Amino acid sequence: MVFGAAARQARLRLGLTQADVAERVGIAMEVYSRMERGRMLPRAQNLRRLCDVLSVSADTLLGVGPGPSPVSPRATPRQEDSLELRRLVRTLRELEPRQLKAVARVVRTVVSVMPPKAASGSPPPSRKKRLAPARKRRAG
């Protein structure tokens, strides 16, 4: 198996996007995409990072090993992490510390004014007042 196909297979097995892998390795997504398409090979330092992120050996990625190594628990994404949450985290990681603190303050403020989370199985509390049904006029 060539490098690109092995990297793609490992990435998909972990449920990661190309952007997720590129971010964790510290390379541009376009660069990682070229690697998966077989257009380029990683430098030695990036190969080591890719092995860690994808939970595979260098032998596997380079096509000289017997197969993928077992997935480490820390590398698998949590099922409850939605695509939107992963995108938000990716955006937050790009912020400077000062910006991140400001965003954290805003989020804490917004969460503090939100109504409490409803217990599972019960409908969320309605914020609108219920209006009496409109009376129909009789034709006279």
Residue pairs with C-beta under 8 A, 6 or more apart in sequence:
1 9
1 63
2 38
2 63
3 35
3 38
3 41
3 61
3 62
3 63
4 35
4 36
4 37
4 38
4 39
5 38
6 56
6 60
6 61
6 62
6 63
6 68
7 21
7 35
7 36
7 50
7 54
7 61
8 36
9 68
10 54
10 55
10 56
10 60
10 61
10 68
11 17
11 18
11 20
11 21
11 36
11 54
13 68
13 71
14 54
14 55
14 71
14 75
14 76
14 77
15 76
15 77
16 53
16 77
17 86
18 29
18 32
18 33
18 36
19 29
19 90
20 77
20 86
20 90
21 32
21 50
21 53
21 54
22 28
22 29
22 31
22 32
22 33
23 29
23 90
23 93
24 49
24 53
25 32
25 46
25 49
25 50
25 53
26 46
26 49
27 42
27 46
31 40
34 40
35 41
35 42
41 47
42 50
47 58
47 61
48 58
50 61
51 57
51 58
51 61
52 75
53 75
54 61
54 75
55 68
55 69
55 70
55 71
55 72
55 75
56 68
56 69
57 65
57 69
58 65
59 65
59 66
60 66
60 67
60 68
60 69
77 86
92 100
92 103
95 103
115 124
115 125
115 127
118 124
118 125
